[in-house]
Amino acid sequence: MDILNVLPEGTFAALDDLLTFISIYDDRARTQAYLRLLRAHRQAIAGAVCVDAGCGMGYFAEAMVRLGARRVYAVEANPYLYALAADRLTAYPEVVCVHQPIQDFEPEESVDVLVHEFFGPLLYDEDVHVLEALRFRPRLVLPDRAVLMGGLTWIEAVADETVTPAVVRQLKGALVSGLFDEGTLPLQFPVACWRFGKAEREVVCDLSGREGDLLYLGLQIYHGDRLICQAGRCENWPYVWTPRAGDRFRLRFVPVERGTDVYFAWEEVERNR
Ligand SMILES: C[S@@+](CC[C@H](N)C(=O)[O-])C[C@H]1O[C@@H](n2cnc3c(N)ncnc32)[C@H](O)[C@@H]1O
């Protein structure tokens, strides 16, 4: 969904984000996986003060009320999503809707449980960094861990009549989401990790000894040891692809006003593949 006309200052970005974020609800596997995660923590949620950070339409806030939360703060920075969530959640007196960036939110009571979904296909490329700047300390953060995994395959094995090997090679240095179907390609090795309270903004990954001329990257979301969702199975997070041009690459994430800028570079002399 793309907005094709010029809109008044400030409106375009907020409406564009609205369209981007509502499209996540096409991914039922993602939403169901999160709802299962909440149900698995029903004992922690019952009677608790909870925060749905970046609540979008507020489905997780609603689920936490149904699981017995005493109060739920549904915090959303986007004005259009905030309005939609506030409208949906008026039926629940336990819910307080807050139109604020989560980094500015200062609840007057201590928070037991926080749920969030700020992950991009490259883990850090959307808004997960905002959790480093919270003004409160939740006792339990759901989920608390994610890993950006990598894998290697051969261009010839996945190329098709449109995205030919020649096209793929032109993409050197570009990280392209959804270039190919994930199929059964496995995620093979960790590239970057996130834990609540422990972010990695820059990583170097060494592929020496690994075979393949096409790199793909995919997200895995965990709570503790339990895998919640992963790229390929949840369409919200497609694999990200790039032709291999060396044995080492560097990924750097720089938070900006709206999301996060991603810098990617191969560190070694090009291979003649
Ligand atoms: C990927 S969506 C997830 C929505 C909802 N939690 C869900 O999973 O169904 C991320 C949401 O976080 C909101 N958001 C992004 N940065 C935020 C911030 N700093 N503070 C509050 N909300 C934010 C976005 O507007 C969007 O609604």
The ligand as a Tripos MOL2 file, in Angstrom:
@<TRIPOS>MOLECULE
LIG
   27    29     1     0     0
SMALL
NO_CHARGES

@<TRIPOS>ATOM
      1 C1          5.2880   -3.7780   14.4140 C.3       1 LIG1
      2 S1          4.0530   -2.7780   15.1020 S.3       1 LIG1
      3 C2          3.4190   -3.8090   16.3910 C.3       1 LIG1
      4 C3          2.0210   -3.4310   16.8350 C.3       1 LIG1
      5 C4          1.4580   -4.3430   17.9290 C.3       1 LIG1
      6 N1          2.2960   -4.3490   19.1020 N.3       1 LIG1
      7 C5          1.3190   -5.7600   17.4060 C.2       1 LIG1
      8 O1          2.3100   -6.4970   17.4730 O.co2     1 LIG1
      9 O2          0.2670   -6.1130   16.9040 O.co2     1 LIG1
     10 C6          5.0090   -1.6110   16.0120 C.3       1 LIG1
     11 C7          4.1680   -0.5200   16.6130 C.3       1 LIG1
     12 O3          4.9840    0.2690   17.4650 O.3       1 LIG1
     13 C8          4.6890    1.6550   17.2430 C.3       1 LIG1
     14 N2          5.8810    2.3870   17.6490 N.ar      1 LIG1
     15 C9          7.0540    2.4770   16.9860 C.ar      1 LIG1
     16 N3          7.9410    3.1740   17.7140 N.ar      1 LIG1
     17 C10         7.2940    3.5290   18.8620 C.ar      1 LIG1
     18 C11         7.6940    4.2440   20.0190 C.ar      1 LIG1
     19 N4          8.9120    4.7800   20.1390 N.pl3     1 LIG1
     20 N5          6.7930    4.4140   21.0190 N.ar      1 LIG1
     21 C12         5.5430    3.8900   20.8990 C.ar      1 LIG1
     22 N6          5.1160    3.2310   19.8150 N.ar      1 LIG1
     23 C13         5.9930    3.0390   18.8180 C.ar      1 LIG1
     24 C14         4.3530    1.7270   15.7790 C.3       1 LIG1
     25 O4          3.6010    2.8780   15.4660 O.3       1 LIG1
     26 C15         3.5620    0.4340   15.6010 C.3       1 LIG1
     27 O5          2.2200    0.5970   15.8890 O.3       1 LIG1
@<TRIPOS>BOND
     1     1     2 1
     2     2     3 1
     3     2    10 1
     4     3     4 1
     5     4     5 1
     6     5     6 1
     7     5     7 1
     8     7     8 2
     9     7     9 1
    10    10    11 1
    11    11    12 1
    12    11    26 1
    13    12    13 1
    14    13    14 1
    15    13    24 1
    16    14    15 ar
    17    14    23 ar
    18    15    16 ar
    19    16    17 ar
    20    17    18 ar
    21    17    23 ar
    22    18    19 1
    23    18    20 ar
    24    20    21 ar
    25    21    22 ar
    26    22    23 ar
    27    24    25 1
    28    24    26 1
    29    26    27 1
@<TRIPOS>SUBSTRUCTURE
     1 LIG1         1 GROUP 0 **** ****
